């Protein structure tokens, strides 16, 4: 079937946002298939990948987008849906969290084939985030119920569970220092990846901590809190609270751009993205991007890409067919640039 016909619903439109000086602006927004969730950027082929639970043919689909036009350039169909996304750029492998099945899906980008569906041998898992340590070819997965998984990227098989935690949400990694950070019930756990042992834990400084981003140069952690609608800045070594920054209702996805020295926070409840100056912690701008900003990633040039979920569809129960949404500002991907 002609791919241009399949994706003819992908509508690109330019959104005007008032800017001053070097403030960020929404450059482009594109309507994607139903059920948009997380996204990743692949610098090897200069493309954005976004996971959708239904695609455009009632089937889970990962779409490949041109980062400038945000037009669909390719797609990967899945038998079971992926929600969270991670990428190993060296091996060109996508990792998707099959949350409903408590699994992780490994996908070869070139062939678009599913390489493996990985489980940890436990019942009732709820996989969420996935991060890749490319140097060691290890994949780390947060499981809200079980804890943190380690997956061998060479064989794409489950390796082991990290000790000291029964559930986790957000993850951040510093491969150079062999450090992994995980959020567990308003605490940050710091792991030494040489032996996968917890070496420290400290409070996040807010309510309902969910995700975090790492500024490796300053060794600062930025933690997004859904409950207190803010971002806290922590010293990654001592856990000291350095600053509390207002964000927006339902602060959720968070990403740091080292090239622009900016932190981007997707505020799902507020429908905005907060842009923070990482040097002085000032709020640069609040940007309207779509109905329910969910996750945000940055490319090597410092552009930010935001997935915006739709209102009204709702999360289906197990075995139910997801309901489509008629929200014109939902199920879109937005690019924010200087």
VOPA-75784 format. One line per 10 residues: number of its first residue (from 1); their letters; for each residue y, z, x of N, C-alpha, C. Coordinates in steps of 0.2 Angstrom, whole numbers. Atoms other than C-alpha are relative to their C-alpha. Example, Ala and Ser with C-alpha at 12.3 -4.5 7.8 and 13.67 -1.06 7.14 Angstrom:
1 = as = -6 0 4 -22 39 62 6 0 4 ~ -6 -1 -4 -5 36 68 5 3 -4
***
This chain:
1 = xxxxxxxxxx = -6 0 4 0 0 0 6 0 4 ~ -7 0 -4 18 -4 6 3 7 1 ~ -3 -6 -1 25 11 14 7 1 -3 ~ -7 0 3 43 6 9 0 1 -7 ~ 1 -1 7 37 6 -9 -2 7 -2 ~ 2 -7 1 29 23 -8 5 5 1 ~ -5 -5 -1 44 31 -1 7 -2 -2 ~ -6 2 3 57 22 -11 4 5 -3 ~ -4 -5 3 62 38 -19 4 4 5 ~ -4 -3 -5 69 44 -2 7 -2 0
11 = xxxxxxxxxx = -7 2 1 88 44 -6 4 4 5 ~ -5 -3 -5 100 47 8 7 0 -2 ~ -6 -1 3 117 53 4 4 4 5 ~ -5 -4 -5 132 59 15 3 5 -4 ~ -4 -6 3 139 76 10 6 2 4 ~ -6 -1 -3 157 79 14 1 8 0 ~ -2 -7 0 161 97 20 6 1 5 ~ -6 -1 -3 178 103 26 -2 3 7 ~ 1 -3 -6 178 107 45 6 1 4 ~ -6 -1 -5 190 113 58 -3 1 7
21 = xxxxxxxxxx = 2 -1 -7 189 112 77 -7 -3 1 ~ 7 2 -2 171 112 83 -5 2 -5 ~ 4 -2 5 164 118 67 -6 -5 -2 ~ 6 4 2 147 112 60 2 -3 -6 ~ -1 3 6 146 100 46 -7 -3 -2 ~ 6 3 2 132 93 35 2 -8 1 ~ -1 7 -1 130 75 41 -4 -4 -5 ~ 4 4 4 116 69 30 -5 5 -4 ~ 5 -3 4 104 75 16 -4 -5 -3 ~ 5 5 3 88 66 10 -5 4 -4
31 = xxxxxxxxxx = 5 -2 5 77 69 -5 -7 -2 3 ~ 7 1 -3 59 71 1 -5 2 -6 ~ 5 -1 5 43 72 -9 0 8 -3 ~ 1 -6 3 39 87 -20 -3 6 4 ~ 3 -5 -3 36 104 -13 2 1 8 ~ -2 0 -7 46 104 3 -1 8 3 ~ 0 -7 -3 42 119 15 3 0 7 ~ -3 0 -7 44 120 34 0 -7 4 ~ -1 6 -4 49 108 47 0 1 8 ~ -1 -1 -7 48 105 66 3 -7 3
41 = xxxxxxxxxx = -3 6 -4 56 93 79 -4 -2 5 ~ 4 3 -5 46 82 90 5 -4 5 ~ -5 3 -5 57 77 106 -4 -6 3 ~ 4 6 -3 43 65 112 1 -6 -3 ~ -2 6 4 46 53 98 6 0 -4 ~ -7 -1 3 63 59 92 -1 0 -7 ~ 1 1 7 57 63 75 -1 7 -3 ~ 1 -6 3 57 77 62 -6 0 -5 ~ 6 0 4 41 82 53 1 6 -5 ~ -1 -5 5 42 91 36 -6 0 -4
51 = xxxxxxxxxx = 6 -1 4 28 98 26 2 1 -7 ~ -1 0 8 27 95 7 -7 2 -3 ~ 6 -2 3 14 102 -4 -3 -5 -5 ~ 2 5 4 13 87 -15 2 -7 2 ~ -2 6 -2 21 73 -6 3 -4 -6 ~ -3 4 6 25 58 -18 -6 -3 -4 ~ 6 2 4 7 55 -24 -4 6 -2 ~ 4 -5 3 2 72 -30 -5 2 6 ~ 4 -2 -6 -6 75 -12 4 3 5 ~ -3 -3 -6 -1 87 2 2 -6 5
61 = xxxxxxxxxx = -2 5 -4 9 76 14 5 3 5 ~ -5 -2 -5 18 79 31 4 -7 1 ~ -4 6 -1 33 66 32 3 0 7 ~ -4 1 -6 40 59 48 7 -3 -2 ~ -7 2 2 59 57 47 4 -2 6 ~ -4 2 -5 71 48 58 6 5 0 ~ -5 -6 0 83 62 64 7 -2 -2 ~ -7 2 2 99 52 61 1 -2 -7 ~ 0 2 7 96 43 44 -4 5 -4 ~ 5 -4 4 83 56 38 -4 -4 -4
71 = xxxxxxxxxx = 4 4 4 74 41 31 -8 1 2 ~ 7 0 -1 55 42 30 -3 -6 4 ~ 2 6 -4 47 32 44 -8 0 1 ~ 7 0 0 29 38 43 -3 6 -4 ~ 3 -6 4 17 51 34 -7 1 2 ~ 7 -3 -1 1 61 36 -2 3 -6 ~ 3 -3 6 -9 64 21 -5 6 2 ~ 5 -5 -1 -19 80 20 -4 2 -6 ~ 4 -2 5 -33 86 10 2 7 -3 ~ -3 -7 2 -26 104 9 7 1 3
81 = xxxxxxxxxx = -7 -1 -2 -8 109 10 2 4 6 ~ -2 -4 -5 1 115 25 7 2 -2 ~ -6 -3 2 16 126 23 4 1 6 ~ -4 -1 -6 22 133 40 -2 -6 5 ~ 2 5 -4 22 120 54 2 2 8 ~ -1 -1 -7 21 121 73 -2 -6 4 ~ 1 6 -4 20 108 87 -2 2 7 ~ 1 0 -7 12 106 104 3 -7 2 ~ -3 6 -2 23 92 111 -4 -3 6 ~ 4 3 -6 12 90 127 -6 -3 -3
91 = xxxxxxxxxx = 6 4 2 -4 86 117 2 -4 -7 ~ -2 4 6 6 79 102 -5 2 -6 ~ 4 -2 5 -3 90 90 4 5 -5 ~ -3 -5 5 4 98 74 -5 5 -2 ~ 4 -5 2 -2 114 68 3 3 -7 ~ -3 -2 7 0 118 49 -4 7 -3 ~ 3 -6 3 -3 135 41 -2 -2 -8 ~ 3 1 6 -15 132 26 0 7 -4 ~ -1 -7 3 -8 148 17 -5 2 -5 ~ 4 -2 6 -18 147 1 -8 1 3
101 = xxxxxxxxxx = 7 0 -2 -35 145 11 0 5 6 ~ 0 -5 -6 -30 158 25 -2 -4 6 ~ 2 4 -6 -32 144 38 5 -3 4 ~ -4 4 -4 -24 133 51 -2 -6 1 ~ 3 7 0 -25 114 51 3 -3 7 ~ -2 4 -6 -24 105 68 0 -7 -1 ~ -1 7 2 -17 87 66 2 -4 6 ~ -2 5 -5 -17 73 79 6 -4 -2 ~ -6 4 3 1 65 77 -2 -7 1 ~ 0 7 -1 -4 48 84 -5 -3 -5
111 = xxxxxxxxxx = 5 3 5 -20 45 74 1 2 -7 ~ -1 -3 7 -14 56 59 -6 3 -3 ~ 6 -3 2 -31 63 58 0 8 1 ~ 0 -8 -1 -35 82 55 -6 1 5 ~ 5 -2 -6 -44 88 71 -4 6 -2 ~ 3 -6 2 -49 105 64 3 4 -5 ~ -3 -5 5 -47 117 50 -3 7 3 ~ 2 -6 -4 -47 134 59 0 6 -5 ~ 0 -7 3 -52 151 51 -1 5 5 ~ 2 -5 -5 -53 168 59 -6 4 -2
121 = xxxxxxxxxx = 6 -3 2 -69 173 50 1 6 -5 ~ -2 -5 5 -60 185 38 1 -3 -7 ~ -2 2 7 -58 184 19 7 2 -2 ~ -7 -2 3 -41 184 10 6 0 5 ~ -5 1 -4 -30 179 24 6 -3 -3 ~ -6 3 2 -12 173 22 4 -2 6 ~ -3 2 -6 -7 163 37 8 -3 -2 ~ -7 2 2 12 160 38 4 -4 6 ~ -4 3 -6 21 156 55 -5 -2 5 ~ 5 2 -5 13 146 69 5 -2 6
131 = xxxxxxxxxx = -4 2 -6 20 145 87 -5 -2 6 ~ 5 3 -5 13 136 102 3 2 7 ~ -1 -1 -7 13 141 121 -3 -6 3 ~ 2 6 -2 12 124 128 -3 1 7 ~ 3 -1 -7 9 130 146 -7 2 0 ~ 6 -3 0 -6 140 142 -5 -4 -6 ~ 3 3 5 -11 129 127 -3 5 -5 ~ 3 -5 4 -13 144 116 5 0 -6 ~ -4 0 7 -7 145 97 0 6 -3 ~ 0 -7 3 -1 161 89 2 -1 -7
141 = xxxxxxxxxx = -1 0 7 -1 163 70 1 6 -3 ~ -1 -6 3 6 176 60 -4 0 -7 ~ 4 -1 6 -5 182 45 3 6 -3 ~ -3 -6 4 4 193 32 -5 6 -1 ~ 5 -5 1 -13 202 29 -4 2 6 ~ 5 -1 -6 -23 201 45 3 2 6 ~ -3 -2 -6 -11 202 59 2 -7 4 ~ -2 6 -4 -8 189 73 -6 -3 3 ~ 6 3 -3 -21 176 78 2 -3 6 ~ 0 5 -6 -24 167 94 -5 -5 0
151 = xxxxxxxxxx = 5 6 1 -31 150 94 0 -4 7 ~ 1 4 -6 -37 140 109 2 -7 -2 ~ -3 7 1 -27 123 109 -5 -5 3 ~ 5 6 -3 -40 114 120 -5 -1 -5 ~ 6 2 4 -54 116 108 2 1 -7 ~ -2 -1 7 -44 120 92 -5 5 -4 ~ 5 -5 3 -55 135 88 4 7 1 ~ -2 -7 0 -51 153 84 -2 4 6 ~ 2 -4 -6 -50 164 99 -1 7 -1 ~ 0 -7 1 -46 182 94 6 2 -4
161 = xxxxxxxxxx = -6 -3 3 -34 193 85 3 5 5 ~ -3 -4 -4 -21 202 94 0 7 -3 ~ 1 -7 2 -23 221 94 7 3 -3 ~ -6 -4 2 -11 234 86 4 -2 -6 ~ -4 2 6 -6 225 70 -4 -2 -5 ~ 4 2 5 -13 223 53 3 -5 -5 ~ -3 5 4 0 211 46 6 -2 4 ~ -6 3 -4 15 200 53 3 -5 -4 ~ -4 6 3 28 188 47 3 -4 5 ~ -3 4 -5 40 181 60 -3 1 7
171 = xxxxxxxxxx = 2 0 -7 36 176 78 5 -3 4 ~ -4 3 -5 45 172 94 -4 1 6 ~ 4 0 -6 38 168 111 5 -1 6 ~ -3 1 -6 45 169 129 -6 -2 5 ~ 5 2 -4 32 159 139 1 2 7 ~ -2 -2 -6 41 162 155 -1 7 2 ~ 1 -7 -1 39 181 154 -7 2 -3 ~ 7 -2 3 22 180 145 1 6 -6 ~ -2 -5 5 30 189 130 0 -3 -7 ~ 0 2 7 27 187 111 3 6 -4
181 = xxxxxxxxxx = -3 -5 4 37 196 98 -2 -2 -7 ~ 2 1 7 31 199 80 3 5 -4 ~ -3 -5 5 39 207 65 -5 3 -4 ~ 4 -4 4 29 220 56 3 6 -3 ~ -2 -5 4 36 230 42 7 3 4 ~ -6 -2 -3 54 231 49 0 3 7 ~ 1 -1 -7 48 233 67 -1 -6 4 ~ 2 6 -5 47 221 82 -5 3 4 ~ 5 -1 -5 31 222 92 1 -5 5 ~ 0 4 -5 32 216 109 -7 0 4
191 = xxxxxxxxxx = 7 1 -3 16 209 117 1 -3 7 ~ 1 3 -7 11 206 135 -6 -5 -1 ~ 5 5 1 2 189 134 -6 0 5 ~ 5 0 -5 -8 192 150 -6 4 -3 ~ 6 -4 2 -19 205 141 1 1 -8 ~ -1 0 7 -12 203 123 0 7 -3 ~ -1 -7 2 -7 221 122 7 2 -2 ~ -7 -2 2 7 229 113 3 5 5 ~ -3 -4 -5 19 236 126 6 4 -2 ~ -6 -3 3 33 241 115 1 -1 -8
201 = xxxxxxxxxx = -1 2 7 39 242 97 7 4 -1 ~ -7 -3 1 57 245 90 2 -2 -7 ~ -3 1 7 66 245 73 4 -6 0 ~ -4 6 1 74 229 67 7 1 -1 ~ -6 -1 2 89 237 61 3 -2 -7 ~ -2 2 7 89 230 43 -5 1 -4 ~ 5 -1 5 79 229 27 -3 -7 -1 ~ 4 6 2 65 217 24 1 -5 6 ~ 0 5 -5 65 209 41 -6 -5 -1 ~ 5 5 2 56 192 40 -1 -5 6
211 = xxxxxxxxxx = 0 5 -6 60 180 55 4 2 5 ~ -4 -1 -6 67 180 72 0 -6 5 ~ -1 5 -5 74 169 86 2 3 6 ~ -1 -3 -6 75 172 104 5 -4 5 ~ -4 2 -5 89 169 116 -2 2 7 ~ 4 -2 -7 79 168 133 5 2 5 ~ -4 -1 -5 94 168 144 3 7 0 ~ -3 -7 1 102 184 137 -5 5 -1 ~ 6 -4 2 85 191 132 2 4 -6 ~ -2 -3 7 92 194 114 -4 -3 -5
221 = xxxxxxxxxx = 4 2 6 82 194 98 5 0 -6 ~ -4 0 6 91 188 82 -5 1 -6 ~ 5 -1 5 82 195 67 3 -1 -7 ~ -3 1 7 85 189 49 -4 4 -5 ~ 3 -5 5 83 201 35 2 -2 -7 ~ -1 2 7 80 196 17 3 5 -4 ~ -3 -5 4 84 213 10 7 2 1 ~ -7 -2 -2 100 217 19 5 -6 1 ~ -4 6 -1 106 199 20 4 0 6 ~ -4 1 -6 111 200 38 -5 -2 6
231 = xxxxxxxxxx = 3 2 -7 106 196 56 1 6 5 ~ -1 -5 -5 103 210 69 -1 -3 7 ~ 1 2 -6 105 207 87 -3 5 4 ~ 3 -6 -4 93 217 98 -1 -2 7 ~ 2 1 -7 90 219 117 -8 -1 0 ~ 7 1 0 73 211 119 -4 5 4 ~ 4 -5 -5 68 224 133 0 7 -3 ~ -1 -7 2 75 240 126 -1 1 -7 ~ -1 0 8 76 236 107 6 3 -2 ~ -7 -3 2 94 243 107 3 -5 -5
241 = xxxxxxxxxx = -4 4 5 104 237 92 6 -2 3 ~ -6 2 -3 118 227 99 5 -2 -5 ~ -5 2 5 126 220 83 -3 -1 -7 ~ 2 2 7 124 218 64 5 -6 -2 ~ -4 6 3 130 201 57 -1 -2 -7 ~ 1 2 7 133 197 39 -3 -7 0 ~ 2 7 0 123 181 34 1 -2 -8 ~ 0 2 7 119 178 15 -6 3 -3 ~ 6 -2 4 107 183 1 -6 -3 2 ~ 7 3 -2 89 181 6 0 -3 6
251 = xxxxxxxxxx = 0 3 -7 92 177 24 -7 -1 2 ~ 8 1 -1 75 169 29 -1 -4 7 ~ 1 4 -6 74 155 42 5 1 5 ~ -5 -1 -6 82 157 59 -2 -4 6 ~ 1 4 -6 84 146 74 6 1 5 ~ -6 0 -5 94 147 91 0 -6 4 ~ -1 6 -4 101 132 100 3 2 6 ~ -3 -2 -6 104 136 118 5 -5 3 ~ -5 4 -2 113 120 121 7 1 -3 ~ -6 -1 3 126 124 108 2 8 0
261 = xxxxxxxxxx = -1 -7 1 124 143 109 2 2 -7 ~ -1 -1 7 123 144 91 -7 3 -4 ~ 6 -2 4 111 153 79 1 -2 -7 ~ 0 3 7 107 145 62 -4 4 -4 ~ 3 -5 5 102 156 47 -1 -3 -7 ~ 0 3 7 95 148 31 -1 6 -5 ~ -1 -5 5 100 160 17 -3 -3 -7 ~ 3 3 6 88 156 3 3 2 -7 ~ -3 -2 7 96 166 -11 7 -2 -1 ~ -7 2 0 114 161 -6 1 -8 -1
271 = xxxxxxxxxx = -1 7 -1 110 143 -4 4 -3 5 ~ -4 2 -5 119 142 12 -4 1 7 ~ 3 -1 -7 116 141 31 6 4 4 ~ -5 -4 -4 126 154 42 -1 -3 7 ~ 0 2 -7 131 147 59 4 6 4 ~ -3 -5 -4 134 161 72 1 -2 7 ~ -1 0 -7 141 161 89 -4 5 4 ~ 5 -5 -3 128 169 100 4 4 5 ~ -4 -3 -5 141 173 113 4 6 -2 ~ -4 -5 2 152 184 103 -2 3 -7
281 = xxxxxxxxxx = 3 -2 6 142 186 87 4 -1 -6 ~ -5 2 6 156 179 76 -4 -5 -4 ~ 2 5 5 152 169 60 4 -6 1 ~ -3 7 -1 157 151 64 2 -3 -7 ~ -1 4 7 154 144 46 -6 2 -4 ~ 5 0 5 145 146 30 -1 -7 -3 ~ 0 7 2 138 129 25 -5 -1 -6 ~ 4 1 5 131 124 8 -5 -6 2 ~ 5 6 -2 115 113 11 -5 -2 -5 ~ 5 2 5 104 113 -4 -1 7 -4
291 = xxxxxxxxxx = 1 -5 5 97 124 -18 -3 7 3 ~ 4 -6 -3 85 136 -8 -1 -2 7 ~ 1 1 -7 87 134 11 -6 4 2 ~ 6 -4 -1 70 139 18 -1 1 8 ~ 1 0 -8 68 135 37 5 -4 3 ~ -5 4 -4 79 128 50 -3 -1 8 ~ 2 1 -7 75 120 67 5 -4 4 ~ -5 3 -4 86 113 81 -4 -5 5 ~ 2 4 -5 84 98 92 3 1 7 ~ -3 -2 -7 88 97 111 7 -1 0
301 = xxxxxxxxxx = -7 1 0 105 91 107 4 5 -4 ~ -3 -6 3 109 106 96 1 -2 -8 ~ 0 2 7 108 97 79 -5 5 -4 ~ 5 -4 4 100 108 65 -2 -4 -6 ~ 3 3 6 88 102 52 -3 6 -5 ~ 1 -6 5 86 113 36 -5 -3 -6 ~ 4 2 6 72 112 23 3 4 -6 ~ -3 -3 6 79 116 5 -5 -1 -5 ~ 5 1 6 66 120 -8 4 -1 -7 ~ -2 1 6 68 116 -26 0 6 -5
311 = xxxxxxxxxx = 1 -6 6 72 128 -41 -4 -3 -5 ~ 4 2 6 61 128 -56 -7 -2 0 ~ 7 2 -1 45 122 -49 -5 6 0 ~ 4 -6 0 38 139 -45 -6 -1 4 ~ 6 1 -4 23 143 -34 -6 1 -5 ~ 6 0 5 7 139 -43 -5 5 2 ~ 6 -4 -2 -8 150 -44 -6 -4 3 ~ 6 4 -4 -24 146 -35 -4 -4 -6 ~ 3 5 5 -32 131 -44 4 -4 -4 ~ -4 3 4 -17 126 -53 4 -6 3
321 = xxxxxxxxxx = -4 6 -3 -8 109 -51 7 2 0 ~ -7 -2 -1 10 112 -44 4 -4 -5 ~ -5 3 5 24 109 -57 6 -4 4 ~ -6 3 -4 37 96 -51 7 3 -3 ~ -6 -2 1 55 101 -51 5 -6 -1 ~ -5 5 1 70 91 -58 7 2 4 ~ -6 -2 -4 82 100 -46 3 -5 5 ~ -2 6 -4 93 86 -38 2 3 7 ~ -2 -2 -6 98 98 -24 -6 4 4 ~ 6 -3 -3 80 104 -20 -4 -5 3
331 = xxxxxxxx = 5 5 -3 66 96 -10 4 -5 4 ~ -4 4 -4 79 90 2 0 2 8 ~ -1 -2 -7 81 90 21 7 -2 2 ~ -7 1 -2 98 92 28 1 0 8 ~ -1 0 -8 105 88 46 7 3 0 ~ -6 -3 -1 119 99 52 2 -1 8 ~ -2 2 -6 129 93 67 7 2 2 ~ -7 -2 -2 145 97 77 4 -6 -1
***
